[in-house]
Amino acid sequence: MAADIAQDTWLEVHRYRPKAPVRSPASLLARIALNVAARRFRRTARETVTDPHHRILTDQAIGDSQEQTIFFVQMMLALPPKLRDVFALNHVRGLTYREIAQLRGISVKAVEKRMTQAIARCADMIRS
């Protein structure tokens, strides 16, 4: 799965067209990789739920999904509460930075800062 995430990340980096100069290429790469991993996690989680046609899941699919879920939960719990909150609102619930700022009563800049810190920590956990 790591190889697939790396390949998808490379493809997204290749297609990325910045609107302004990239100040931190490493942070951008980490952000793209984390987004790719989060999308893959959500897609895998959706696919492992039995559909109305009673699709039978293999033990391997369930095991992979459980491992991913456990890793994701551990990663989320390792984040400080303020970082975890904005990360979950953005990556799990799909809220924009502006929506998160309004919901939490903070500035968009504060949301950006927290997301940058959360992404850096998650990237460190993924690398280790």
Disulfide bonds with the S-S distance in Angstrom:
none
